[in-house]
């Protein structure tokens, strides 16, 4: 398998997991989450991780470098780019101290993805997968909610006000519980695709139970399966490349 494909998928997972962790922090502490702003962060972080992954490699040292370089490039964007939000209404993470928070979240995201593919212990691989699968799904969930608000005609400021922790609390719990259940199924019942089906069904059921929104629940099931596919694909590529 060409190294480009697994490296590309690995970079996607690191990027969306980091952004999911960041968005949950933002919503929990009252900082704005905004579609255009998230799209820029996704692009900058992805390009930073992918360049290091593609041209240097995947490993512990590379993970530390990526966790510094990506947030630094995002901070540089804030220094030179124009405003993307009304700073009189919204608070966003342009302060320098957020560089250290972003670096810490990048470390968690990178080593969650790396541990699943390269971890020596079962505990490390399991923990890495739960973090990667659940927060990758949460990232898709947050983007779905923001895009849905945009399609429904809400302006940027209204959408940002509507994006609160209470809006994503149930999906966050649903995706984490789904990933944990999927790991248990995979450990005890070695059946292809059964783990992702169980994880997706749990996310579907919990979100539908609390939201009564069938479309939202169907998308939740899809998000889980996309996350599982991407994570397993990059792991397969990394392992085959190393052999």
N, C-alpha and C positions, 0 to 999 in steps of 0.2 A: 504494500500500500504506500502510495506517495506520502511523504511527510507533510505536504501542504495541507491535506484534508484533516488529519488528526490535529495538527497544530492550529488550524483554523477553528475547529470545533472546541479545542481546549481553550483558546483565547476567548471564544464566545461565552463559554461557561464561566470562566474567571470574571469576565466583564459583567455579565448579568447578575451573578451571585454578589459581587461587590456592590453593584448598584441596588440590588434588593436589600442588602444589609443597610446601605446608606439611606434608602428611602424609608425603611422602618424606623431608623433612628430619627430622621427628619420629622416623620409624622408623630413620633412619640414625644418629641421635644419642641414642637411648634414651629419648625422651619418649613418653608414652602417646598412643595413638590409640584413641578410644573413640566408639561410635556416637552416644550422646546428646550428647556434647561436640561431635562433628563436625556433628551436625544443628543445634545452636545456632549454631555458627560459620557454617555455610552460610546460615542464615536471616538473621543480622545482617549479614553481608557482602553478601548479595544485595539486601536492602532498601536498604542504603546506596548501592550502585552503581546500582540501578534508579531511586531517587529523583533522583539527580544526572543520570542518563542521560535520564530521562523529562522532567524539569522544567527542566533546564539545557541538556543536549546531550551530544554525543560529540566529544571533541577532546583536544588535548594538555593544555590547562589543566585541563579537566574530569578527565582521567586523574590528574593530580597531586593534585587535590582529593579524588577518590575514594580514592586510595591513602593519604591521611592520614585522611580521615573514617571510612572503613570500619574499619580497625584501631583507631582511637580509640574508636569505638562498642563494639567488642568488648572493649576494655580497660575501658570503663565498666561493661559487663556483669559483668566479673570483680570489680570493686570492690563492686558492690551485690548481686550474685546469690549465692545459697547455693552450697555446694560440690556439684559434680556427680560427683566421684570421691573416693575415700579418699586424702587427701593424704599419709598415712603410707606408702602403698604405691606410688602413681603420681606421677610428676612431669609436670606439664602447664605450658603456656606462659602463666601468669598474672603472671610477673615483668614489670616495666615495659620491660625491654630488648627483650622480644619485640615490643613495639609497632613498633620500628624494623625488625625482621626481617619482620614482617607487611606493613609499608609497602613494603619492597623487593620482596617477593613479589607484592604487589598491582600494583606498577608493571610488573613483568615480565608478569603475566597481562593487565593492561589493554592494554599496548602491543603484546603479541602479537596480541590480538584486533583492536585498532585498526589495526595495520600491515597485516594481511591485507586489510582492507576499504579502507583509505585510503592505504596506503603508496605512495610515488612510485616506488620502485625495485623491480625484480623480486626482488632479494635480500631486501629488507625484507618483501615480501609472502610469499615462500616461507618465510623463517624464522618469521614470525609464524604462518603456517598450521601448520607442523610442531609448534611449541610448543603452539598452541591445540588441534589435533586429537589429538595424542598425550597431553597431560596432561588433556584433557577425558575421554578414554577411560580413563586411569588413575584419575581420580576416580570414574567409574562402577564400575570394577573394585574399588576399595577399599570403596565402599559395598556392592557385591555381596557381598564377603567378610564384612563385618561383619554384614550382614543375614542371611547364610547361617548364621553362627555363632549368631545370636540364634534363628533358626528351629530349629537343631539342639539348642537347649536350654542352651547355654553361658551362664553368668552373666557379668555385666559385667566383673568382675575377670579371669576366665579368658580372655574374649575379648580384652581389652586385652593380656594377656600373650602370647596367640597371634599378635597382629598385630605381626609383626617385618619387618625389611627383607628377609630371606630369603624370606618368603612372597610378597612382591610384586616381587621382583627380576626374575624371568622375564617377568611381564606388563609391567613397565615397559620392558624391552628390546624385547619383542614389539610394543608399541604404537608406540614411537619408530621402530623399523625399518619397521613397516607404514606409518606416515605418510610417512617418507622415500621408500619405494618408491612410494607413491601419488603423491607429487609428481613423481617421475621419469616415471611413466606418463603423468601429465597433461601434462607438458612435451613428451613425444615422441609420444604417441598421443592425439590429441584425441577421446576417446570418452566420452560421458556415462556416468557411473556406473562406468566401468572402474577409475578410480583408487581409489574407495572399496571396490570389490570386491577388488582386489588387496591393499589395506591390511588389510581384514577377514580375507581368507584367510591372510595372513601371521601375523596375531595368532592366528587360530584354530589354525593348524598348529603354531606354536611352543608355545603354551600346552598343546595336546593332547599334543604330543611329550614335554613334561617332566612334565605332571601326570597324563596318561592319564585325564583327566576330561572326557568328551564334553560334559556339561552346561556346565561352565565354559568350554570352548572355544566352544560355540555362543553363550553370552552375550558372550564377547569379540568375536565377529563382529558381534553386534547392537550392542554399545557403540560400536564403530568407526563403524558406519553411522549411528547416532544422532548422534554427534559431528559427522560430516561434514554431515549434513542440517542440524543447528542452525547450524553455522558458515556454510555456504553460504546459508542462509535469511536470517540477519541481514545478511550482506554484501549480498545482493540488495536487501533492504529499505532499508539505509542508502544505497546508491548511487541507487536509484530516488527516495528522498526528497530527495536532494541535487539531482537533475536538474530 
